[in-house]
Amino acid sequence: MSYEYSEDGLIEQATQDVLEELGWEVKTAWKKESFGEKGLLGREKKSEVILSRYLKEALRKLNPAIPETAYDQAISLISQKVADQSAGRINKEKYELLKNGVSVSYTNDKGELVKKKLRVFDFHDYTANHFLAVRQFEVLGELYSRRPDVICFVNGIPLVFMELKAHHTDLQNAYNDNLTDYKDTIPHVFNCNAFIILSNGTDAKVGTITSPFKYFLDWKRIEE
């Protein structure tokens, strides 16, 4: 049986259907991703987890009429890998950038040095942001590559990580066997993470990168 018609694949398809109903654009990267600026996601290589093409579009829209170098500075700061810090600390520092703005500097037409904080998201009108969910997004770490089920990007930032399992799989296995491995092998995919969702199509739990499994909360349905 091919992956697309396996139980795991069907859970992913159901997830895609819900995301599209909510207004997300959904793309499948595995076996379909081309690289480069004109590629499927605009990535140059598999180690990239910030989708710079979409991020730059958002920065231009939210912070108009400034030099391109300022946008490039912001993308570099957001994408920058940090060594010798805990995952929680890195995540907190990236959160501050995303929430409060990214500090950049540039020279204006008068030759004056300008310092400015660039907005990454439109918090006042959520529809002004770009919502993209990518299925089977392959990420290359320091030693190994992994292929998370679904990663949801807002303005090119990977904010939501989804680990999806077959109906009969206990969600603790998704945490112990899969999520723990992802944190070890491709930790940079979680630098800007806001939420982690574990689901088997029947049950779902939501947590953060620092949450032990016991602190992942049940995803409550609006109605049965």
C-alpha positions as CSV (number, residue, x, y, z in Angstrom):
1,M,0.0,0.0,0.0
2,S,1.4,3.4,-0.9
3,Y,1.9,6.1,1.8
4,E,-0.9,8.2,0.3
5,Y,-3.4,5.4,1.0
6,S,-2.0,4.3,4.3
7,E,-3.9,5.1,7.5
8,D,-1.2,7.7,8.4
9,G,-1.7,9.3,4.9
10,L,-5.4,9.4,5.3
11,I,-5.1,11.2,8.7
12,E,-2.9,13.7,7.0
13,Q,-5.5,14.2,4.2
14,A,-8.3,14.7,6.7
15,T,-6.1,17.3,8.4
16,Q,-5.5,19.0,5.1
17,D,-9.2,19.1,4.5
18,V,-9.8,20.9,7.8
19,L,-7.0,23.4,7.3
20,E,-8.2,24.3,3.8
21,E,-11.7,24.8,5.3
22,L,-10.2,27.2,7.7
23,G,-8.5,29.1,4.9
24,W,-5.0,27.7,4.9
25,E,-3.2,27.0,1.7
26,V,-1.8,23.4,1.8
27,K,1.2,22.1,-0.2
28,T,2.9,18.7,-0.1
29,A,6.6,18.9,-0.3
30,W,7.8,15.3,-0.4
31,K,8.8,14.1,-3.9
32,K,7.3,17.4,-5.2
33,E,9.6,20.1,-3.9
34,S,11.9,22.0,-6.3
35,F,14.5,24.3,-4.8
36,G,15.6,27.9,-5.5
37,E,13.7,31.2,-5.5
38,K,11.1,29.9,-8.0
39,G,10.8,26.5,-6.3
40,L,7.8,25.1,-4.6
41,L,8.6,26.8,-1.3
42,G,11.4,29.1,-2.3
43,R,14.0,27.2,-0.2
44,E,17.6,26.9,-1.4
45,K,18.3,23.8,0.6
46,K,16.6,21.3,3.0
47,S,18.2,22.7,6.1
48,E,16.2,25.9,5.8
49,V,13.1,26.1,8.0
50,I,12.2,29.8,7.5
51,L,10.5,30.3,4.2
52,S,12.3,33.5,3.2
53,R,10.2,34.1,0.1
54,Y,7.0,34.5,2.1
55,L,8.7,36.2,5.0
56,K,10.2,38.9,2.8
57,E,6.8,39.5,1.1
58,A,5.2,40.0,4.5
59,L,8.0,42.3,5.7
60,R,7.7,44.5,2.6
61,K,3.9,44.7,3.1
62,L,4.0,45.5,6.8
63,N,7.1,47.8,6.7
64,P,7.0,49.6,3.3
65,A,9.4,52.0,1.7
66,I,12.7,50.9,3.4
67,P,15.8,49.4,1.7
68,E,15.9,45.7,0.8
69,T,18.9,45.3,3.1
70,A,16.7,46.0,6.1
71,Y,14.4,43.1,5.1
72,D,17.4,40.8,4.6
73,Q,18.7,41.8,8.1
74,A,15.4,40.8,9.7
75,I,15.3,37.5,7.9
76,S,18.9,36.8,8.9
77,L,18.1,37.5,12.6
78,I,15.0,35.4,12.6
79,S,16.7,32.5,10.8
80,Q,20.0,32.6,12.8
81,K,20.8,29.4,14.6
82,V,21.9,29.8,18.2
83,A,24.5,27.6,19.8
84,D,25.0,26.7,23.5
85,Q,21.5,27.6,24.6
86,S,18.5,25.5,25.6
87,A,15.7,25.0,23.2
88,G,13.4,26.9,25.6
89,R,15.7,29.9,25.8
90,I,16.1,30.0,22.0
91,N,12.4,29.8,21.5
92,K,11.8,32.6,24.0
93,E,14.3,34.9,22.2
94,K,12.7,34.2,18.8
95,Y,9.2,34.8,20.3
96,E,10.4,38.3,21.4
97,L,11.4,39.1,17.9
98,L,8.2,37.9,16.4
99,K,6.0,39.7,19.0
100,N,7.8,43.0,19.4
101,G,9.5,43.4,16.1
102,V,13.0,42.8,14.6
103,S,15.5,45.6,15.2
104,V,17.4,46.6,12.0
105,S,19.4,49.6,10.9
106,Y,20.0,51.2,7.5
107,T,21.1,54.4,5.9
108,N,18.4,56.6,4.4
109,D,18.5,58.8,1.3
110,K,20.0,61.6,3.4
111,G,22.9,59.4,4.6
112,E,21.5,59.2,8.1
113,L,21.5,56.0,10.1
114,V,18.0,54.8,10.8
115,K,17.1,52.2,13.4
116,K,13.8,50.6,13.1
117,K,11.8,47.6,14.4
118,L,10.2,45.6,11.6
119,R,6.8,44.0,12.1
120,V,6.6,40.3,11.2
121,F,2.8,39.7,11.6
122,D,-0.3,41.8,11.4
123,F,-1.8,41.3,14.8
124,H,-4.8,43.6,14.1
125,D,-6.0,42.0,10.9
126,Y,-5.2,38.3,10.8
127,T,-6.4,38.0,7.2
128,A,-3.5,40.2,6.1
129,N,-1.1,37.4,7.0
130,H,-0.1,34.5,4.8
131,F,-1.1,31.0,6.0
132,L,0.6,28.0,4.5
133,A,0.6,24.4,5.8
134,V,3.2,22.0,4.3
135,R,2.8,18.3,4.4
136,Q,5.9,16.1,4.5
137,F,8.3,19.0,4.9
138,E,11.8,17.4,4.8
139,V,14.3,19.1,7.1
140,L,18.1,18.3,7.2
141,G,19.7,18.6,10.6
142,E,23.4,18.4,11.5
143,L,23.5,14.6,10.9
144,Y,20.1,13.4,9.8
145,S,17.0,14.4,7.9
146,R,13.5,14.1,9.0
147,R,10.1,14.5,7.4
148,P,7.5,16.0,9.8
149,D,3.9,15.3,8.9
150,V,2.6,18.9,8.8
151,I,4.2,22.2,9.6
152,C,2.1,25.4,9.5
153,F,3.8,28.6,8.5
154,V,2.5,32.1,9.0
155,N,4.3,34.6,6.9
156,G,7.0,32.0,6.3
157,I,7.5,31.3,10.1
158,P,7.0,27.7,11.2
159,L,4.6,28.4,14.1
160,V,2.7,25.1,14.4
161,F,4.2,21.5,14.3
162,M,1.8,18.6,13.8
163,E,2.6,15.0,14.5
164,L,-0.1,12.7,13.1
165,K,-0.6,9.0,13.8
166,A,-2.9,6.2,12.9
167,H,-6.2,5.9,14.8
168,H,-4.9,2.9,16.9
169,T,-1.7,4.7,18.0
170,D,-1.6,6.1,21.5
171,L,-0.6,9.8,21.5
172,Q,2.1,9.2,24.1
173,N,3.9,7.1,21.5
174,A,3.8,10.1,19.2
175,Y,5.5,12.1,21.9
176,N,8.0,9.6,23.1
177,D,9.0,8.1,19.7
178,N,8.5,10.8,17.2
179,L,8.5,14.3,18.8
180,T,11.5,13.5,21.0
181,D,13.4,12.3,17.9
182,Y,12.6,15.5,16.0
183,K,13.8,17.7,18.9
184,D,17.1,15.8,18.8
185,T,17.7,15.6,15.1
186,I,16.1,18.8,13.7
187,P,15.9,21.1,16.7
188,H,16.0,24.4,14.6
189,V,12.5,23.6,13.3
190,F,11.2,24.5,16.8
191,N,13.1,27.7,17.3
192,C,10.1,29.8,16.4
193,N,7.4,27.2,17.3
194,A,4.3,28.4,19.1
195,F,2.3,25.1,19.3
196,I,2.8,21.4,18.9
197,I,-0.2,19.3,18.1
198,L,-0.3,15.5,18.5
199,S,-3.3,13.8,16.9
200,N,-4.5,10.3,15.8
201,G,-7.6,11.6,14.1
202,T,-9.7,10.8,17.1
203,D,-7.8,12.4,20.0
204,A,-5.6,15.5,19.9
205,K,-3.4,17.2,22.3
206,V,-1.6,20.6,22.2
207,G,1.6,21.7,24.0
208,T,4.8,23.6,23.5
209,I,8.4,22.5,23.0
210,T,9.1,22.6,26.7
211,S,6.0,20.7,27.7
212,P,6.3,17.2,29.2
213,F,3.6,14.9,27.8
214,K,1.6,15.2,31.0
215,Y,1.2,18.9,30.3
216,F,-0.1,18.5,26.8
217,L,-3.7,19.5,27.0
218,D,-6.7,17.8,25.3
219,W,-7.9,19.7,22.3
220,K,-11.5,20.5,23.2
221,R,-14.1,20.3,20.5
222,I,-16.4,23.2,20.0
223,E,-19.3,20.8,19.6
224,E,-19.6,17.1,19.5
